[in-house]
Amino acid sequence: MFRRRHKSEDAVEQLAEDAIGADEYVDDVDGASDAESEAEKDPTDRVGLPPAPRPEGPWDVSELENPEEGRVDLGGLLIPGVEGMELRVEVAGDAIVAATLVLGNSAIQLQAFAAPKSEGIWGEVRDEIAGGITQQGGIVDEEEGPLGWHLRAQVPVQLPDGTHGVQLVRFVGCDGPRWFLRGVISGQAAVQPETAGVLEQVFRETVVVRGESPMAPRDPIVLKLPEDAQMVADTGAAPEEGDSRFGGAASLNPFERGPEITEVR
């Protein structure tokens, strides 16, 4: 099922998007030297390194013989179909830039970005996401799991009754050829990682269609709706002017209904 929702309605997505959208690239020699010095200080720093191998995916469209088979075609992303799933698309202005697959009480949001040809950015993005969350009073742990290095975070949220709480989420990522794929796992699969197998497999089997058009690093790869998607009236309220991109009136609940486009599988 497709549901269209304004991207600003989800604070978790805004934290990740804020990190992705930051302009951190410096091409001069001094900037490169600084990055090398930092890497020498911290062996875990992966900034400037080539993308890691992806023997189990996610895939580039050029790597599969029939990439559309068994997948929902969203243009920039081909997402594997799972029985009983619901898909929601995320909107930035007039462009669709992300999709959230909901399955039961769990969800994974998928978003792809342009990236440098010879450098992976996931290590750098992890640091930026972690910094954004800790600045808001959240807690972040970096762990290595089935999808490689990821972040397990407790993100501050404002609950429907106006009180404050936290939501547990996992940020996963993968560097590909000239693209970066980010996933945000929420719901039961974030609280109990042993239940996240299906969503992790969705992440692995997703195909990125980067295209050949020039794109600046970290620009979102724009998506499109399937031709048979059904539009439903927009009932979501836009955030008021001045609302924080990291909290305030924004909701972290991936299951909250908003403007929607519906298709059931």
Contacts in CASP RR format, 6 or more apart in sequence:
PFRMAT RR
TARGET T0000
AUTHOR 0000-0000-0000
METHOD contacts of the structure
MODEL  1
MFRRRHKSEDAVEQLAEDAIGADEYVDDVDGASDAESEAEKDPTDRVGLP
PAPRPEGPWDVSELENPEEGRVDLGGLLIPGVEGMELRVEVAGDAIVAAT
LVLGNSAIQLQAFAAPKSEGIWGEVRDEIAGGITQQGGIVDEEEGPLGWH
LRAQVPVQLPDGTHGVQLVRFVGCDGPRWFLRGVISGQAAVQPETAGVLE
QVFRETVVVRGESPMAPRDPIVLKLPEDAQMVADTGAAPEEGDSRFGGAA
SLNPFERGPEITEVR
1 85 0 8 1.000
1 86 0 8 1.000
1 87 0 8 1.000
1 88 0 8 1.000
1 102 0 8 1.000
1 262 0 8 1.000
1 263 0 8 1.000
1 264 0 8 1.000
1 265 0 8 1.000
2 86 0 8 1.000
2 87 0 8 1.000
2 88 0 8 1.000
2 89 0 8 1.000
2 225 0 8 1.000
2 226 0 8 1.000
2 229 0 8 1.000
2 230 0 8 1.000
2 260 0 8 1.000
2 261 0 8 1.000
2 262 0 8 1.000
2 263 0 8 1.000
3 86 0 8 1.000
3 87 0 8 1.000
3 88 0 8 1.000
3 89 0 8 1.000
3 232 0 8 1.000
3 257 0 8 1.000
3 258 0 8 1.000
3 259 0 8 1.000
3 260 0 8 1.000
3 261 0 8 1.000
3 262 0 8 1.000
4 88 0 8 1.000
4 89 0 8 1.000
4 91 0 8 1.000
4 96 0 8 1.000
4 231 0 8 1.000
4 232 0 8 1.000
4 234 0 8 1.000
4 258 0 8 1.000
4 259 0 8 1.000
4 260 0 8 1.000
4 261 0 8 1.000
5 88 0 8 1.000
5 89 0 8 1.000
5 90 0 8 1.000
5 91 0 8 1.000
5 100 0 8 1.000
5 236 0 8 1.000
5 256 0 8 1.000
5 258 0 8 1.000
5 259 0 8 1.000
5 260 0 8 1.000
6 90 0 8 1.000
6 91 0 8 1.000
6 236 0 8 1.000
6 238 0 8 1.000
6 239 0 8 1.000
6 259 0 8 1.000
7 13 0 8 1.000
7 14 0 8 1.000
7 17 0 8 1.000
7 90 0 8 1.000
7 91 0 8 1.000
7 92 0 8 1.000
7 97 0 8 1.000
7 98 0 8 1.000
8 14 0 8 1.000
8 238 0 8 1.000
8 239 0 8 1.000
8 243 0 8 1.000
8 245 0 8 1.000
8 250 0 8 1.000
9 236 0 8 1.000
9 239 0 8 1.000
9 250 0 8 1.000
9 251 0 8 1.000
9 256 0 8 1.000
9 258 0 8 1.000
10 90 0 8 1.000
10 109 0 8 1.000
10 250 0 8 1.000
10 251 0 8 1.000
10 252 0 8 1.000
10 253 0 8 1.000
10 254 0 8 1.000
11 155 0 8 1.000
11 157 0 8 1.000
11 245 0 8 1.000
11 246 0 8 1.000
11 247 0 8 1.000
11 248 0 8 1.000
11 250 0 8 1.000
11 251 0 8 1.000
11 252 0 8 1.000
12 109 0 8 1.000
12 155 0 8 1.000
12 167 0 8 1.000
12 169 0 8 1.000
12 184 0 8 1.000
12 186 0 8 1.000
12 252 0 8 1.000
13 90 0 8 1.000
13 98 0 8 1.000
13 109 0 8 1.000
13 111 0 8 1.000
13 184 0 8 1.000
14 245 0 8 1.000
14 246 0 8 1.000
14 247 0 8 1.000
14 250 0 8 1.000
15 129 0 8 1.000
15 132 0 8 1.000
15 133 0 8 1.000
15 136 0 8 1.000
15 155 0 8 1.000
15 245 0 8 1.000
15 246 0 8 1.000
16 111 0 8 1.000
16 129 0 8 1.000
16 171 0 8 1.000
16 182 0 8 1.000
16 183 0 8 1.000
16 184 0 8 1.000
17 111 0 8 1.000
18 128 0 8 1.000
18 132 0 8 1.000
18 245 0 8 1.000
18 246 0 8 1.000
19 125 0 8 1.000
19 128 0 8 1.000
19 129 0 8 1.000
19 132 0 8 1.000
20 111 0 8 1.000
20 113 0 8 1.000
20 125 0 8 1.000
20 128 0 8 1.000
20 180 0 8 1.000
20 182 0 8 1.000
20 218 0 8 1.000
20 220 0 8 1.000
21 218 0 8 1.000
22 128 0 8 1.000
22 218 0 8 1.000
23 218 0 8 1.000
24 124 0 8 1.000
24 128 0 8 1.000
25 116 0 8 1.000
25 217 0 8 1.000
25 218 0 8 1.000
26 32 0 8 1.000
26 34 0 8 1.000
35 47 0 8 1.000
35 48 0 8 1.000
38 45 0 8 1.000
38 47 0 8 1.000
39 45 0 8 1.000
39 47 0 8 1.000
39 48 0 8 1.000
45 123 0 8 1.000
46 120 0 8 1.000
46 122 0 8 1.000
46 123 0 8 1.000
46 124 0 8 1.000
47 123 0 8 1.000
47 124 0 8 1.000
48 119 0 8 1.000
48 120 0 8 1.000
48 124 0 8 1.000
49 119 0 8 1.000
49 120 0 8 1.000
50 118 0 8 1.000
50 119 0 8 1.000
50 120 0 8 1.000
51 119 0 8 1.000
51 120 0 8 1.000
51 175 0 8 1.000
51 176 0 8 1.000
51 177 0 8 1.000
52 175 0 8 1.000
54 174 0 8 1.000
54 176 0 8 1.000
56 204 0 8 1.000
57 174 0 8 1.000
57 204 0 8 1.000
57 205 0 8 1.000
58 174 0 8 1.000
58 176 0 8 1.000
58 181 0 8 1.000
58 203 0 8 1.000
58 204 0 8 1.000
58 205 0 8 1.000
58 206 0 8 1.000
58 207 0 8 1.000
58 208 0 8 1.000
59 67 0 8 1.000
59 205 0 8 1.000
59 206 0 8 1.000
59 207 0 8 1.000
59 208 0 8 1.000
60 176 0 8 1.000
60 177 0 8 1.000
60 179 0 8 1.000
60 207 0 8 1.000
60 208 0 8 1.000
60 210 0 8 1.000
61 67 0 8 1.000
61 78 0 8 1.000
61 207 0 8 1.000
61 208 0 8 1.000
61 209 0 8 1.000
61 210 0 8 1.000
62 177 0 8 1.000
64 207 0 8 1.000
67 78 0 8 1.000
67 207 0 8 1.000
67 209 0 8 1.000
68 78 0 8 1.000
70 80 0 8 1.000
70 81 0 8 1.000
71 78 0 8 1.000
71 79 0 8 1.000
71 80 0 8 1.000
71 81 0 8 1.000
71 205 0 8 1.000
71 206 0 8 1.000
71 207 0 8 1.000
72 78 0 8 1.000
72 79 0 8 1.000
72 80 0 8 1.000
72 81 0 8 1.000
72 87 0 8 1.000
72 226 0 8 1.000
72 265 0 8 1.000
73 226 0 8 1.000
74 89 0 8 1.000
74 96 0 8 1.000
74 99 0 8 1.000
74 223 0 8 1.000
74 224 0 8 1.000
74 225 0 8 1.000
74 226 0 8 1.000
75 209 0 8 1.000
75 223 0 8 1.000
75 224 0 8 1.000
76 112 0 8 1.000
76 208 0 8 1.000
76 209 0 8 1.000
76 210 0 8 1.000
76 211 0 8 1.000
76 221 0 8 1.000
76 222 0 8 1.000
76 223 0 8 1.000
76 224 0 8 1.000
77 99 0 8 1.000
77 110 0 8 1.000
77 112 0 8 1.000
77 206 0 8 1.000
77 207 0 8 1.000
77 208 0 8 1.000
77 209 0 8 1.000
77 221 0 8 1.000
77 223 0 8 1.000
78 206 0 8 1.000
78 207 0 8 1.000
78 209 0 8 1.000
79 87 0 8 1.000
79 99 0 8 1.000
79 101 0 8 1.000
79 110 0 8 1.000
79 202 0 8 1.000
79 206 0 8 1.000
80 201 0 8 1.000
80 202 0 8 1.000
80 205 0 8 1.000
80 206 0 8 1.000
81 202 0 8 1.000
81 265 0 8 1.000
82 101 0 8 1.000
82 103 0 8 1.000
82 198 0 8 1.000
82 202 0 8 1.000
82 265 0 8 1.000
83 265 0 8 1.000
84 103 0 8 1.000
84 104 0 8 1.000
84 264 0 8 1.000
84 265 0 8 1.000
85 101 0 8 1.000
85 102 0 8 1.000
85 103 0 8 1.000
85 265 0 8 1.000
86 101 0 8 1.000
86 102 0 8 1.000
86 103 0 8 1.000
86 264 0 8 1.000
87 99 0 8 1.000
87 100 0 8 1.000
87 101 0 8 1.000
87 102 0 8 1.000
87 263 0 8 1.000
88 99 0 8 1.000
88 100 0 8 1.000
88 102 0 8 1.000
88 254 0 8 1.000
88 260 0 8 1.000
89 96 0 8 1.000
89 98 0 8 1.000
89 99 0 8 1.000
89 100 0 8 1.000
89 223 0 8 1.000
89 225 0 8 1.000
89 261 0 8 1.000
90 96 0 8 1.000
90 97 0 8 1.000
90 98 0 8 1.000
90 99 0 8 1.000
90 100 0 8 1.000
90 109 0 8 1.000
90 111 0 8 1.000
91 97 0 8 1.000
91 259 0 8 1.000
92 220 0 8 1.000
95 220 0 8 1.000
95 222 0 8 1.000
96 222 0 8 1.000
96 223 0 8 1.000
96 224 0 8 1.000
96 225 0 8 1.000
97 111 0 8 1.000
97 220 0 8 1.000
97 221 0 8 1.000
97 222 0 8 1.000
97 223 0 8 1.000
98 109 0 8 1.000
98 110 0 8 1.000
98 111 0 8 1.000
98 220 0 8 1.000
98 223 0 8 1.000
99 109 0 8 1.000
99 110 0 8 1.000
99 111 0 8 1.000
99 223 0 8 1.000
100 107 0 8 1.000
100 108 0 8 1.000
100 109 0 8 1.000
100 110 0 8 1.000
100 254 0 8 1.000
101 107 0 8 1.000
101 108 0 8 1.000
101 109 0 8 1.000
101 110 0 8 1.000
101 199 0 8 1.000
101 202 0 8 1.000
102 254 0 8 1.000
102 255 0 8 1.000
103 198 0 8 1.000
103 199 0 8 1.000
104 188 0 8 1.000
105 187 0 8 1.000
105 188 0 8 1.000
105 255 0 8 1.000
106 185 0 8 1.000
106 186 0 8 1.000
106 187 0 8 1.000
106 188 0 8 1.000
106 189 0 8 1.000
106 190 0 8 1.000
106 195 0 8 1.000
106 196 0 8 1.000
106 199 0 8 1.000
107 185 0 8 1.000
107 186 0 8 1.000
107 187 0 8 1.000
107 189 0 8 1.000
107 199 0 8 1.000
107 254 0 8 1.000
107 255 0 8 1.000
108 183 0 8 1.000
108 184 0 8 1.000
108 185 0 8 1.000
108 186 0 8 1.000
108 189 0 8 1.000
108 199 0 8 1.000
108 202 0 8 1.000
108 203 0 8 1.000
109 183 0 8 1.000
109 184 0 8 1.000
109 186 0 8 1.000
109 254 0 8 1.000
110 181 0 8 1.000
110 182 0 8 1.000
110 183 0 8 1.000
110 202 0 8 1.000
110 203 0 8 1.000
110 206 0 8 1.000
111 181 0 8 1.000
111 182 0 8 1.000
111 183 0 8 1.000
111 220 0 8 1.000
112 179 0 8 1.000
112 180 0 8 1.000
112 181 0 8 1.000
112 182 0 8 1.000
112 208 0 8 1.000
112 210 0 8 1.000
112 220 0 8 1.000
112 221 0 8 1.000
113 179 0 8 1.000
113 180 0 8 1.000
113 181 0 8 1.000
113 182 0 8 1.000
113 217 0 8 1.000
113 218 0 8 1.000
113 219 0 8 1.000
113 220 0 8 1.000
113 221 0 8 1.000
114 178 0 8 1.000
114 179 0 8 1.000
114 180 0 8 1.000
114 210 0 8 1.000
114 215 0 8 1.000
114 216 0 8 1.000
114 217 0 8 1.000
114 218 0 8 1.000
114 219 0 8 1.000
114 220 0 8 1.000
114 221 0 8 1.000
115 121 0 8 1.000
115 175 0 8 1.000
115 176 0 8 1.000
115 178 0 8 1.000
115 179 0 8 1.000
115 180 0 8 1.000
115 217 0 8 1.000
115 218 0 8 1.000
116 178 0 8 1.000
116 217 0 8 1.000
117 177 0 8 1.000
117 178 0 8 1.000
120 175 0 8 1.000
120 176 0 8 1.000
120 180 0 8 1.000
121 175 0 8 1.000
121 180 0 8 1.000
121 217 0 8 1.000
121 218 0 8 1.000
122 149 0 8 1.000
122 173 0 8 1.000
122 174 0 8 1.000
122 175 0 8 1.000
122 180 0 8 1.000
123 149 0 8 1.000
125 173 0 8 1.000
125 180 0 8 1.000
125 182 0 8 1.000
126 142 0 8 1.000
126 149 0 8 1.000
126 150 0 8 1.000
126 151 0 8 1.000
126 171 0 8 1.000
129 140 0 8 1.000
129 151 0 8 1.000
129 153 0 8 1.000
129 171 0 8 1.000
130 140 0 8 1.000
130 142 0 8 1.000
130 151 0 8 1.000
130 153 0 8 1.000
131 140 0 8 1.000
132 246 0 8 1.000
133 139 0 8 1.000
133 140 0 8 1.000
133 153 0 8 1.000
133 155 0 8 1.000
134 140 0 8 1.000
136 155 0 8 1.000
136 156 0 8 1.000
136 246 0 8 1.000
136 247 0 8 1.000
137 156 0 8 1.000
138 153 0 8 1.000
138 154 0 8 1.000
138 155 0 8 1.000
138 156 0 8 1.000
138 166 0 8 1.000
139 153 0 8 1.000
139 154 0 8 1.000
139 166 0 8 1.000
140 151 0 8 1.000
140 152 0 8 1.000
140 153 0 8 1.000
140 154 0 8 1.000
141 151 0 8 1.000
141 152 0 8 1.000
141 153 0 8 1.000
142 149 0 8 1.000
142 150 0 8 1.000
142 151 0 8 1.000
143 149 0 8 1.000
143 150 0 8 1.000
143 151 0 8 1.000
143 152 0 8 1.000
144 150 0 8 1.000
146 197 0 8 1.000
146 200 0 8 1.000
147 172 0 8 1.000
147 173 0 8 1.000
147 174 0 8 1.000
147 200 0 8 1.000
147 203 0 8 1.000
147 204 0 8 1.000
148 172 0 8 1.000
150 170 0 8 1.000
150 171 0 8 1.000
150 172 0 8 1.000
150 173 0 8 1.000
151 170 0 8 1.000
151 171 0 8 1.000
152 168 0 8 1.000
152 169 0 8 1.000
152 170 0 8 1.000
152 190 0 8 1.000
153 168 0 8 1.000
153 169 0 8 1.000
153 170 0 8 1.000
153 171 0 8 1.000
154 166 0 8 1.000
154 167 0 8 1.000
154 168 0 8 1.000
155 166 0 8 1.000
155 167 0 8 1.000
155 168 0 8 1.000
155 169 0 8 1.000
155 252 0 8 1.000
156 164 0 8 1.000
156 165 0 8 1.000
156 166 0 8 1.000
156 247 0 8 1.000
157 164 0 8 1.000
157 165 0 8 1.000
157 166 0 8 1.000
157 167 0 8 1.000
157 247 0 8 1.000
157 251 0 8 1.000
157 252 0 8 1.000
158 164 0 8 1.000
158 165 0 8 1.000
158 247 0 8 1.000
158 248 0 8 1.000
158 249 0 8 1.000
158 250 0 8 1.000
158 251 0 8 1.000
159 165 0 8 1.000
167 186 0 8 1.000
167 187 0 8 1.000
167 252 0 8 1.000
167 253 0 8 1.000
168 186 0 8 1.000
168 187 0 8 1.000
168 190 0 8 1.000
168 191 0 8 1.000
169 184 0 8 1.000
169 185 0 8 1.000
169 186 0 8 1.000
169 187 0 8 1.000
169 190 0 8 1.000
169 252 0 8 1.000
170 184 0 8 1.000
170 185 0 8 1.000
170 186 0 8 1.000
170 189 0 8 1.000
170 190 0 8 1.000
170 193 0 8 1.000
170 196 0 8 1.000
171 182 0 8 1.000
171 183 0 8 1.000
171 184 0 8 1.000
171 185 0 8 1.000
172 182 0 8 1.000
172 183 0 8 1.000
172 184 0 8 1.000
172 185 0 8 1.000
172 200 0 8 1.000
172 203 0 8 1.000
173 180 0 8 1.000
173 181 0 8 1.000
173 182 0 8 1.000
173 183 0 8 1.000
173 203 0 8 1.000
174 180 0 8 1.000
174 181 0 8 1.000
174 203 0 8 1.000
176 208 0 8 1.000
177 210 0 8 1.000
178 210 0 8 1.000
179 208 0 8 1.000
179 210 0 8 1.000
179 221 0 8 1.000
180 218 0 8 1.000
181 203 0 8 1.000
181 206 0 8 1.000
181 208 0 8 1.000
183 203 0 8 1.000
185 196 0 8 1.000
185 199 0 8 1.000
185 200 0 8 1.000
186 252 0 8 1.000
186 254 0 8 1.000
187 254 0 8 1.000
188 195 0 8 1.000
189 195 0 8 1.000
189 196 0 8 1.000
189 197 0 8 1.000
189 199 0 8 1.000
190 196 0 8 1.000
208 221 0 8 1.000
209 221 0 8 1.000
210 221 0 8 1.000
215 221 0 8 1.000
225 261 0 8 1.000
226 263 0 8 1.000
228 263 0 8 1.000
229 261 0 8 1.000
229 262 0 8 1.000
229 263 0 8 1.000
230 261 0 8 1.000
230 262 0 8 1.000
230 263 0 8 1.000
231 261 0 8 1.000
232 259 0 8 1.000
232 260 0 8 1.000
232 261 0 8 1.000
232 262 0 8 1.000
233 259 0 8 1.000
234 258 0 8 1.000
234 259 0 8 1.000
235 257 0 8 1.000
235 258 0 8 1.000
235 259 0 8 1.000
235 260 0 8 1.000
236 258 0 8 1.000
236 259 0 8 1.000
239 249 0 8 1.000
239 250 0 8 1.000
240 249 0 8 1.000
243 249 0 8 1.000
243 250 0 8 1.000
244 250 0 8 1.000
END
